[in-house]
Amino acid sequence: MQKQTDDATIALGVEYDGAAFSGFQRQRDRPSVQAALETAISRVADEPVQIVAAGRTDAGVHATGQVVSFRTGASRPLVAWQRGVNALAGGAVSVLWARAEEARFHARFSAVARRYAYVFVESEAPPALLRGKVCWSRQRLDAAAMHAAAQALLGEQDFTSFRAAGCQSRSPFRCVQAASVQRHEDRVVFDIQANAFLLRMVRNIAGALQEVGRQGQPADYLGRLLQLKNRSAAPRTAPPDGLYLTQVSYPHFAMPNRAPPVF
C-alpha cells in the first residue's frame, strides 16, 4: 500500500453505544471504544495506530459527537477512514466523518469546549426499549426548578463537590459556559457545556439536579453544594445510561450538536 513521506494527522467524528463497552479507554480483557477503533484504523492503515480522544467517557456513557485523532504514514482517501473503519469496528461504534488536520492538531488538547446531555425519562414502569439509554424516573420532575438550579453552575468555579474520587486533574476549577434543563414531553434533558470536565462531574451534577426535580431540595441546592467544596455532601452519582457526549468545539471548527437519539 502507498505510504506518505510525512505522517498525516486525521480527525474522526465518532458516535457509539456506551452500553457495549467498558468505557472509552483501552482495558485488559474488556471491550473499549479505543480498542475497537484502534484495531479497525490499524487495519485500514496497514500499520499500528494509536488514537487520542476529546473525552474519555466512562463505562455505559454514550457519544453522538466524540472526536478522536491519530497520526499515520498511510495515504488514504478520507472516505476510506470513514467507510473502512465502519466496516471493521462493529455496529456499536460508527465514524461519522473524517478530515485531515495540521500536524499540531490533538483531539483532546486542541479542544476548547465539550458538551454533554443527560436524559431522564418519566414513566410508571421501567422503559424496556430505552433501557441503557436513559435515566428512569418514576416520579415527575420539576424541569423549571432544575433549570433554575443549574444556573449556579455558570462561570469558572471550584467543582470539588461534583468531582469523583480518583480524579487525576490537577485543579478542581472548570468553566461552565452554558447549562439548561428542558422538558420534551416525558423526557427531561440536562444540557451542559464547559471548557473541560472533571471525572464524573456531569453525572454527579445530574444526581443533584434530580433531587431538585423531585422537590426534595430547593432551587439553590447546587449553589450551596458548590460552596461546600465537599463531595460527600452531595447526593449519589446518576447512572451512566442517560449521559451523552454530544459536541466538541475547536478554534477552527465545531461539530454540530447532535442530540441523543431518544426522541
N, C-alpha and C positions, 0 to 999 in steps of 0.2 A: 504493500500500500504506500501511496505517496506521502512523504513527510515534508513538513515545512522546515526551512532553515532555522527560523526562530520560533520559540514556543508562542502559541496564541493563548489569550485569555478568553474564555467563553462563560457567559452567564446564562442560566436557565431559570425560567419561571416554573414552579412546581406546585402541584396540589397532591394531597394524599389523605387517605383514611387512616387516622391515627390508631384506630382500634386494631389494625392489622400488625402494628409494630410495638416494640418495647421502647419507643422513643426515637428521636432523630439520630442520636449519636450511636456509632457502631459499638456493639457489645459482644462479648464472647458467648456463643451458643444461644443467642436470642436475636430475633429479626429486628432490623432497624432500617429506617429510611436511608440513612447514609450507606449502609451495606448494599441495599437494593440498587441505589443509584450508581455507586462506585463500580459495582460489578458490571452493570449494563453499559456505563460510559466507557469503562476499560475495554470491553469487548468491541464497541464501536471504534474506539481509538486504536485498538490493537497494541495497547501499552498500558501499564498500570497508571491509574489516575486517582488522585485524592481530591475531594471537594471540601469547600467550606460553605457554611450556611449563614443566612442573615440572622436566624434564630434557631437554637437547638431545643425544639419542643419536647415536652415530657411524653411518657407513655400515655397513649389514649388521646392525645391532643391532635387535632386535625389542622390542615392548612389548605387554603384556597389561593394563597398568594405568597408562598415561600420563594426565596431566591437563593440559588447556590452558584458558586463559580469554581472554575478549575483552570489549570494550565496544562497545555498539551502540545506536543510536537506534531500531532496528526493533522493533516489538512483534509477537512470535510466540509461539504456544504452545510449551512446552518440547519437546513431541513433534516439532514441526517442525524444531527444531535437530538432533534425532537423525535422524529419517527423511529429512528434506530433504537434509541433508549426506551421508548414506549413499547416497542416490540419485545424487549428483553427484560424490562423491570418488573413485570407483573401488574395485575389490574388495580392494585391498591395505591399505586403511585403513578402520576402522569406528568409529563413535561408539556407545558402549555405553549412555550415559546423559547427560542434560543437567539442570542445576539453576541456578536464579537465586541469585546471591550478592550480598553487600553491595558497595558501590562500592569499598571498600578492598581487596577480595579480589584476590590476584595468585597465579596458579598456581605461580610459582617462589618468590617471596619470602614467601608465606604458609605454605609447606610446612615441616613440622618434621622430616620423615623421608622417605627414599626406600628402596625395597627392590628388590634385583636377584637374579636366579637365573642361574647359569651351568651349562649342561648338557653333560656329557661322555657319549658313548655308546661302549661297548666292543664291538668286532666284528673278525673276521678281515679282512673286506673293507669298504671304504668304504661307508657307507649311501647308498642311492640315493633312497629315499623321504623320508629326513630330511636330505638334502643342503641345506646352507644354514641348517639349523635346530638343529644340534648340533655340538659339537666331537668329532671322531672320535679314538678311541684304540685302536690295535691291541692294546696291552698292557693287561692287567687292572690297575686302580688300587686302591691300598690306601685305601679310604674312611675307615677308622678313623684311620689316620695323618694323613690330610688334615684330618679334623675336629680332631684334637689340635693340629695346626699352626695351624689357623685361629683358635684361642682367643687367640693372641698379638696378634690384630688388635683385640681389645676395648678400649674406652675411648678417650679423646681422646689422639691421638698425632700425631707428625710422620710423614707418609706420603710423604716425598720419594722413597724407594726405589721407590715404586709410582706415581709421578707422571710423566706423559708430557711430553716436550719440547714446548714450545708452550702449556703450561697457563697460563692467564691469571689464575688465582686468586691473590689477594694472600698467602694463607697456605697452607702445606702441612699444617696441622693439620685433622683431621677426627675426629669422634666416632663410632666404630662401636658400635652398640647391641646387635647380635646377629650371630653368624656360625656357620654349621654346614655340615657336609658329610654327606650321607646317600646310601645306595645304594638304588636302586629297580630290582632285577634287573640288567639290563645298562646302566642309567643311573646316573651319579654326579652329584649335584646340589649345587653350592655356593650357599648362600643367605646373603645379607648385607644388613643394614640399617644405615644411618648417617644422621646429620643432613644430610649432603651428600657429594658425591664429587668427587675431582679428575679431570682429563682421563685417561681410560683406566685409572683406578685399579682397577676391578673386573677388567678383562681382564689387567692386569699381575699382580694377586694370583692370578688363576686360573692363569696361566702358572707361577707359583712353586709353587702347590699341586699342579699336575700333576707337577712334578719330585719332590715328596714322594710323591705317589701311585705313581709309577714306582719308588720306593725308591732314587732317585738322590740324595736328600737326607734328612737326619734330620728328626724332628718339630719341632725347634727352629729350623728353617731360616728361617721367616718372621720369627720374633723377632729373629734375628741380622741379617736384611736391614733390618728397621726401625731397628735401632741404627746401622747403617752410614750411613743417610741418603744413599744413593748409587744412583741409578737404574741406572748402568752395572754395578753388582754383581749385579743381579737378572737372571733369565732373560728370554727373549723374551716379547712380548705375546701372549696367547692370541687366536685369531681371533675376529671379532665374531659368527660364526654361532651360538654357543651362548648368547649373552647376551640376557636379557630384563629389561626394567623391569616389575616385577610389582605394585608398590603405591606410592602416595604418601599420606602422612598429613598432616592439618591439625589445628589445635587443636579445631575444632568438628565435624570428620567425617574418617573414614578409609575409603577404598575397601577392600573385602575383598582379601586377597592372591589373585591369580589366577595359578595355576601355569602354566608353559609347556605348550602343548598337544602334548606329545611323549610322552605316556604311554599 
